[in-house]
Amino acid sequence: MERKDYIATIQELLKGRNEEFDQADVKRIRLIRHKDSRKEKIIGGKSYESSLYDIYLYENDVFMAYQSEQIVKKFNNVDYIVSFIGEESTSSRFIGVYKNNGIIKQLPDYNGEAHALFDIKEVSGFELLKEKVIIEWKNPIQWLQHYNDMPVIRIDRGLMENNLPVFVRYEDVILDYIQLQTIIKSNNSEWKLRLESCNCIYLILDKNNGKQYVGSTYNTRGIWGRWSDYAKNGHGDDVELKKCIDSDPKYAEKYFQWSILETLPIKILAEQAIERESLYKRKLGTRLNGNHNKN
């Protein structure tokens, strides 16, 4: 008996989860891997410079529009797509099975080929596998392939649990206000352990206008201690942020986003943390051009 060097194929894991998909003609199923290295992506007529991975995570409606805009000849005879987002090397994360219901409207030609917006809708039954199954994508040059066997190389926790991002690395932390509030109010044990273990230089992005605020933490409760202040009211008593919320009580919920620029030791002195904070303010110019830092 031949010994497998993989867990299963993606086909084996998908089987038996949706009857209509099981009965589909495999010749009309495609595997698609999204990994777009272009700095600028035009989606729905708008320009986006974020990585495709970040667009998937934080602007999923934009990602769905990206997936729905396709070359006509590649999708005309396709009923289903099994979709993945590319990660490191050839590893690819499963993000769902989608049914192609045909063209909604024609778009301007892309590189001389007919281009259209397709009506692509997610199929139910695959939620348990979504964002958890990682395959090895064979022949990475071909981003769209027939329903060929693809080996599953890993099954992990996924990207979200209970509507919160799974903590992976400090550098990957990006939280909106609702997520921050949920983490603090629920006393989420995993996030609390991580955020209490160190201090940091952090960035608050105002997505309404692109303005930025750089701050630092330097207390015995680490990042958790300072970010708990923000979870209470959205502004943490920072003057410029408070002005935004005074003008619109829902401003933080709609527009503020927290991320970590650099971790600092839990026992760092205040003057050392402030010195690092000042460096980032100079790097990012957050004291200039109408940003939210005023000192």
C-alpha positions in Angstrom: 0.0 0.0 0.0 1.4 3.4 -1.0 2.1 5.6 2.0 0.7 9.2 1.7 2.9 12.1 2.8 -0.1 14.4 3.2 -3.3 14.4 5.3 -5.8 14.2 2.5 -6.7 16.0 -0.7 -8.9 19.0 -0.7 -11.4 17.0 -2.8 -11.6 14.3 0.0 -12.4 17.0 2.6 -15.0 18.8 0.5 -16.9 15.6 -0.4 -20.2 15.1 1.4 -20.7 18.6 2.7 -23.1 20.0 0.0 -25.2 17.6 -2.2 -25.5 20.0 -5.2 -21.7 20.5 -5.2 -21.1 16.7 -4.9 -23.2 16.2 -8.0 -21.6 18.9 -10.1 -19.6 18.0 -13.3 -16.0 18.1 -12.2 -15.1 19.4 -15.6 -17.0 22.6 -14.7 -15.2 23.1 -11.4 -12.1 25.2 -11.0 -9.6 25.8 -8.3 -8.5 29.4 -7.9 -5.6 30.8 -6.0 -5.6 34.5 -5.2 -2.2 36.1 -4.8 -1.8 39.5 -6.3 1.6 41.2 -5.9 0.7 44.4 -7.7 1.1 47.5 -5.6 -2.1 49.0 -7.0 -5.3 46.9 -7.6 -8.3 48.4 -9.4 -11.4 46.8 -7.9 -14.9 48.0 -8.8 -13.3 51.0 -10.5 -11.5 52.1 -7.3 -7.8 51.9 -6.5 -6.5 49.8 -3.5 -2.9 49.6 -2.4 -3.4 47.1 0.5 -2.2 43.6 0.1 -4.8 41.2 -1.2 -4.5 39.3 2.1 -5.4 42.4 4.1 -8.3 43.2 1.7 -9.6 39.7 2.3 -9.3 40.1 6.1 -10.5 43.6 6.6 -12.5 44.6 3.5 -14.2 41.3 2.6 -16.8 42.9 0.4 -14.0 44.4 -1.7 -12.3 41.0 -1.9 -15.6 39.5 -3.2 -15.8 42.1 -5.9 -12.2 41.3 -6.8 -13.0 37.6 -7.1 -16.1 38.4 -9.2 -14.3 40.4 -11.9 -12.9 37.8 -14.3 -11.8 37.1 -17.8 -14.9 35.9 -19.7 -13.3 33.0 -21.5 -11.9 31.6 -18.2 -15.2 31.6 -16.4 -17.9 31.1 -19.1 -18.0 27.3 -18.7 -17.4 27.2 -14.9 -20.2 26.3 -12.5 -18.2 26.3 -9.2 -14.9 27.7 -8.0 -13.0 26.3 -4.9 -11.2 29.4 -3.7 -7.9 29.8 -1.9 -5.8 32.8 -0.8 -2.0 32.4 -1.3 0.2 32.5 1.7 4.0 31.8 1.9 5.6 29.9 -0.9 3.0 27.5 -2.5 0.8 27.1 0.6 -2.7 28.3 0.1 -5.6 28.7 2.6 -9.1 27.5 1.7 -11.6 30.3 1.8 -14.8 28.7 0.4 -16.7 27.1 -2.4 -18.6 29.5 -4.7 -21.2 29.1 -7.4 -20.9 31.0 -10.6 -24.4 32.2 -11.7 -23.2 33.9 -14.8 -22.3 37.4 -16.0 -23.9 40.4 -14.4 -22.4 43.0 -16.7 -19.6 43.4 -19.1 -16.5 45.4 -18.0 -13.9 47.2 -20.1 -11.5 44.7 -21.7 -8.5 43.6 -19.6 -5.2 43.2 -21.5 -7.2 42.9 -24.7 -9.6 40.2 -23.5 -13.3 40.3 -22.7 -13.8 41.1 -19.0 -17.0 40.8 -16.9 -18.5 41.0 -13.4 -19.8 37.5 -12.6 -22.5 36.7 -10.1 -20.5 34.5 -7.7 -22.1 33.4 -4.4 -20.7 31.4 -1.6 -22.1 27.9 -1.1 -23.0 26.6 2.4 -21.7 23.5 4.0 -18.0 24.2 4.1 -17.9 26.5 7.1 -16.0 24.0 9.3 -13.1 24.0 6.8 -13.1 27.6 5.8 -9.8 29.4 6.6 -8.5 26.4 8.5 -7.4 24.1 5.7 -4.0 24.8 4.0 -3.1 23.0 0.8 0.1 22.9 -1.3 -0.8 24.5 -4.6 0.8 22.5 -7.4 2.2 24.5 -10.3 2.0 27.9 -8.7 2.3 29.7 -12.1 -1.3 28.6 -12.9 -3.6 30.6 -10.6 -6.7 28.9 -12.1 -6.7 25.1 -12.5 -9.0 22.2 -13.2 -10.3 20.2 -10.2 -6.9 18.5 -9.8 -5.9 16.8 -6.6 -4.3 19.2 -4.2 -2.7 17.8 -1.0 -3.7 19.2 2.4 -0.6 20.0 4.3 -2.0 21.6 7.5 -5.3 22.2 9.4 -5.0 25.0 11.9 -7.3 27.3 14.0 -8.2 29.6 11.2 -8.1 33.4 11.1 -11.1 34.2 13.3 -12.7 32.7 16.4 -15.9 34.0 17.9 -15.7 37.0 15.6 -12.2 37.9 16.9 -8.9 37.6 15.0 -6.8 34.7 16.2 -3.7 36.1 17.8 -0.6 35.1 15.8 2.1 37.8 16.1 2.2 41.3 17.6 3.1 42.6 14.1 -0.1 41.2 12.7 -2.4 42.8 15.2 -5.1 45.0 13.6 -8.2 45.7 15.6 -11.2 47.8 15.0 -13.0 49.4 17.9 -15.7 46.7 18.3 -13.0 44.0 18.3 -11.0 45.9 20.9 -14.0 46.4 23.1 -15.0 42.8 22.8 -11.5 41.6 23.8 -11.3 43.9 26.8 -14.8 43.5 28.1 -14.8 39.7 27.7 -11.4 39.5 29.4 -10.3 37.3 26.6 -7.6 35.1 28.2 -5.4 34.6 25.1 -5.4 38.2 24.1 -5.0 39.4 27.7 -2.0 37.2 28.3 -0.3 38.5 25.1 -1.1 42.2 25.7 -0.2 42.2 29.4 3.2 40.6 28.7 4.8 43.6 27.0 4.5 47.3 26.2 4.6 48.8 22.7 4.5 51.7 20.3 1.1 51.6 18.7 -0.7 53.3 15.8 -4.3 54.4 15.7 -5.5 54.9 12.1 -8.4 57.1 11.3 -9.8 55.4 8.2 -12.2 58.3 7.5 -9.3 60.6 6.4 -6.0 58.7 6.7 -4.9 60.6 9.8 -2.7 58.8 12.3 -2.0 58.8 16.0 1.2 57.3 17.4 1.3 56.4 21.1 3.3 54.3 23.6 2.5 52.2 26.6 4.8 52.0 29.7 3.0 50.5 32.6 3.0 47.2 34.5 -0.1 46.0 32.7 1.5 46.5 29.3 -0.6 47.1 26.2 -3.6 45.7 27.9 -3.5 48.5 30.5 -3.5 51.4 28.0 -5.8 49.9 25.4 -8.4 49.2 28.2 -8.7 53.0 28.3 -9.5 53.2 24.6 -12.0 50.4 25.0 -14.0 52.5 27.5 -14.6 55.5 25.2 -12.7 55.2 22.0 -10.3 58.1 22.6 -8.5 57.2 25.9 -8.4 60.9 26.7 -6.2 61.8 23.7 -7.3 65.3 22.8 -7.6 65.1 19.0 -9.2 61.7 19.1 -11.8 63.0 21.6 -12.7 65.8 19.3 -13.6 63.3 16.6 -15.9 61.4 19.0 -17.4 64.5 20.4 -18.5 65.4 16.9 -19.9 61.8 16.3 -20.3 59.3 19.2 -20.0 56.4 16.7 -16.8 57.8 15.2 -14.4 55.3 16.8 -16.7 52.4 15.9 -16.8 53.5 12.3 -13.2 54.6 11.7 -10.6 53.9 14.3 -8.1 51.0 13.9 -5.4 49.9 16.4 -2.1 48.2 15.4 1.3 47.6 17.0 4.4 49.1 15.5 7.0 47.8 17.9 6.9 45.8 21.2 8.7 47.1 24.3 9.8 45.4 27.5 7.2 45.3 30.3 9.6 47.1 32.6 10.6 49.8 30.2 11.0 53.3 31.7 8.6 56.0 30.6 11.3 58.2 29.2 12.6 55.3 27.1 9.2 54.5 25.7 8.5 58.2 24.9 11.8 58.4 23.1 10.8 55.5 20.9 7.4 57.0 20.4 9.0 60.3 19.2 11.1 58.4 16.7 8.0 56.9 15.1 6.2 60.2 15.1 9.1 61.6 13.1 9.2 58.6 10.8 5.5 58.7 10.0 5.1 62.5 10.2 2.2 62.2 12.6 2.9 65.7 14.1 2.5 67.2 10.6 -0.1 67.6 7.9 -3.1 67.6 10.2 -2.5 64.2 11.8 -3.9 63.4 15.3 -0.6 63.8 17.2 -0.2 67.4 18.6 3.0 66.9 20.6 
